Amino acid sequence: MRIYSGTNFDEYDPEIDLIVSSFHPSKTFQDFLVELHAIFIVMFDVRLVGSRSKYKLLAKEVYDCL
């Protein structure tokens, strides 16, 4: 999933802040995926965001980093 196009370096700062602040080490990957998807729905729109399964790879990459 490509979420950055090389411009507007701070375009996703609000979403990143929410994702990082919602992370807790005791959360399972599945819990994190659910929360990540919910953040995208709030910040954008459920019709634009689509299904949770589209976010598994992104969630895994972020989860492993945090």
Accessible surface in RSA format (square Angstrom, percent):
REM  Atomic radii and reference values for relative SASA: ProtOr
REM  Chains: A
REM  Algorithm: Lee & Richards
REM  Probe-radius: 1.40
REM  Slices: 20
REM RES _ NUM      All-atoms   Total-Side   Main-Chain    Non-polar    All polar
REM                ABS   REL    ABS   REL    ABS   REL    ABS   REL    ABS   REL
RES MET A   1   106.04  54.9  34.85  23.1  71.19 169.5  48.30  41.1  57.74  76.5
RES ARG A   2   193.34  81.2 157.52  80.3  35.82  85.3  74.97 102.5 118.37  71.7
RES ILE A   3    67.97  38.7  57.21  42.6  10.76  25.9  64.32  46.3   3.65   9.9
RES TYR A   4    95.17  44.4  85.55  48.7   9.62  25.0  84.84  63.8  10.33  12.7
RES SER A   5    80.00  67.6  57.51  76.8  22.49  51.8  39.17  83.4  40.84  57.2
RES GLY A   6    39.20  48.3   0.00   N/A  39.20  48.3  22.42  61.5  16.78  37.6
RES THR A   7    82.92  59.0  79.10  80.2   3.83   9.1  69.81  93.8  13.12  19.8
RES ASN A   8    94.25  65.0  79.04  76.4  15.21  36.6  14.58  35.1  79.67  77.0
RES PHE A   9   174.62  87.4 145.85  90.3  28.76  74.8 146.25  88.7  28.37  81.2
RES ASP A  10    96.54  67.6  89.88  89.5   6.65  15.7  23.12  54.4  73.42  73.2
RES GLU A  11    89.92  51.6  67.30  50.9  22.62  53.8  28.18  54.5  61.74  50.4
RES TYR A  12    61.16  28.6  59.59  33.9   1.57   4.1  27.85  20.9  33.31  41.1
RES ASP A  13    63.87  44.7  63.46  63.2   0.40   1.0  18.90  44.5  44.97  44.9
RES PRO A  14    69.15  50.4  61.56  56.1   7.59  27.6  67.99  56.1   1.15   7.2
RES GLU A  15    13.74   7.9  13.74  10.4   0.00   0.0   2.88   5.6  10.86   8.9
RES ILE A  16    90.06  51.2  89.50  66.7   0.56   1.3  90.06  64.9   0.00   0.0
RES ASP A  17    93.82  65.7  88.37  88.0   5.45  12.9  29.32  69.0  64.50  64.3
RES LEU A  18    75.67  42.1  74.73  53.5   0.94   2.4  75.09  52.7   0.59   1.6
RES ILE A  19    13.24   7.5  13.22   9.9   0.01   0.0  13.24   9.5   0.00   0.0
RES VAL A  20    74.85  49.3  68.22  61.8   6.63  16.0  68.22  59.3   6.63  18.0
RES SER A  21    90.36  76.4  52.96  70.7  37.40  86.2  50.51 107.6  39.85  55.8
RES SER A  22    23.22  19.6   9.87  13.2  13.35  30.7  19.10  40.7   4.12   5.8
RES PHE A  23    39.93  20.0  21.89  13.6  18.04  46.9  21.89  13.3  18.04  51.6
RES HIS A  24   100.24  54.8 100.22  69.7   0.03   0.1  69.56  71.7  30.68  35.7
RES PRO A  25   108.11  78.8  85.35  77.8  22.76  82.7  87.12  71.9  20.99 130.5
RES SER A  26    91.19  77.1  56.72  75.7  34.47  79.4  50.30 107.1  40.89  57.3
RES LYS A  27    47.47  23.2  42.22  25.9   5.25  12.5  38.69  34.8   8.78   9.4
RES THR A  28    75.94  54.0  70.78  71.8   5.17  12.3  73.00  98.1   2.94   4.4
RES PHE A  29    57.08  28.6  53.18  32.9   3.90  10.1  53.18  32.2   3.90  11.2
RES GLN A  30    92.98  52.0  91.35  66.8   1.63   3.9  50.91 108.4  42.07  31.9
RES ASP A  31    72.83  51.0  67.90  67.6   4.93  11.7  13.14  30.9  59.69  59.5
RES PHE A  32     1.00   0.5   1.00   0.6   0.00   0.0   1.00   0.6   0.00   0.0
RES LEU A  33     1.11   0.6   1.11   0.8   0.00   0.0   1.11   0.8   0.00   0.0
RES VAL A  34    60.68  39.9  59.73  54.1   0.95   2.3  59.73  51.9   0.95   2.6
RES GLU A  35    52.18  30.0  49.20  37.2   2.98   7.1  19.31  37.4  32.86  26.8
RES LEU A  36     1.04   0.6   0.11   0.1   0.93   2.3   0.74   0.5   0.30   0.8
RES HIS A  37    17.01   9.3  17.01  11.8   0.00   0.0  13.57  14.0   3.45   4.0
RES ALA A  38    46.68  42.9  44.22  68.2   2.46   5.6  46.36  65.3   0.32   0.8
RES ILE A  39    17.66  10.1  15.88  11.8   1.78   4.3  17.61  12.7   0.05   0.1
RES PHE A  40    16.22   8.1  16.22  10.0   0.00   0.0  16.22   9.8   0.00   0.0
RES ILE A  41    55.27  31.5  49.87  37.2   5.40  13.0  49.87  35.9   5.40  14.7
RES VAL A  42   116.71  76.8  89.24  80.8  27.48  66.2  95.61  83.1  21.10  57.2
RES MET A  43    65.63  34.0  39.88  26.4  25.75  61.3  30.91  26.3  34.72  46.0
RES PHE A  44    76.33  38.2  47.48  29.4  28.85  75.1  54.42  33.0  21.91  62.7
RES ASP A  45    49.46  34.6  46.02  45.8   3.45   8.1  20.91  49.2  28.55  28.5
RES VAL A  46    87.42  57.5  82.37  74.6   5.05  12.2  82.37  71.6   5.05  13.7
RES ARG A  47   208.77  87.7 175.39  89.4  33.38  79.5  85.36 116.7 123.41  74.8
RES LEU A  48   128.85  71.8 108.77  77.8  20.08  50.5 114.77  80.6  14.08  37.9
RES VAL A  49     3.14   2.1   1.58   1.4   1.56   3.8   3.14   2.7   0.00   0.0
RES GLY A  50    27.26  33.6   0.00   N/A  27.26  33.6  24.10  66.1   3.16   7.1
RES SER A  51    63.03  53.3  49.08  65.5  13.95  32.1  50.82 108.2  12.21  17.1
RES ARG A  52    98.92  41.5  95.21  48.5   3.71   8.8  18.05  24.7  80.87  49.0
RES SER A  53    73.77  62.3  56.97  76.0  16.80  38.7  38.11  81.2  35.66  50.0
RES LYS A  54   105.07  51.3  86.27  52.9  18.80  44.8  63.69  57.3  41.38  44.1
RES TYR A  55    12.02   5.6  12.02   6.8   0.00   0.0   1.08   0.8  10.94  13.5
RES LYS A  56   108.84  53.1 107.81  66.2   1.03   2.4  52.93  47.6  55.90  59.5
RES LEU A  57   110.41  61.5 103.81  74.3   6.60  16.6 107.61  75.6   2.80   7.5
RES LEU A  58    25.29  14.1  22.56  16.1   2.73   6.9  24.89  17.5   0.40   1.1
RES ALA A  59     0.00   0.0   0.00   0.0   0.00   0.0   0.00   0.0   0.00   0.0
RES LYS A  60    98.78  48.2  98.78  60.6   0.00   0.0  64.55  58.1  34.23  36.5
RES GLU A  61    97.21  55.8  91.02  68.9   6.19  14.7  38.59  74.6  58.63  47.9
RES VAL A  62    35.82  23.6  33.56  30.4   2.26   5.4  35.82  31.1   0.00   0.0
RES TYR A  63    54.00  25.2  48.10  27.4   5.89  15.3  28.15  21.2  25.85  31.9
RES ASP A  64    90.83  63.6  56.49  56.2  34.33  81.2  31.20  73.4  59.63  59.5
RES CYS A  65   112.87  85.4  74.21  82.8  38.66  90.9  27.06  68.6  85.82  92.5
RES LEU A  66    80.46  44.8  33.99  24.3  46.48 116.8  45.94  32.3  34.52  92.9
END  Absolute sums over single chains surface
CHAIN  1 A     4674.6       3853.6        821.0       2902.5       1772.1
END  Absolute sums over all chains
TOTAL          4674.6       3853.6        821.0       2902.5       1772.1
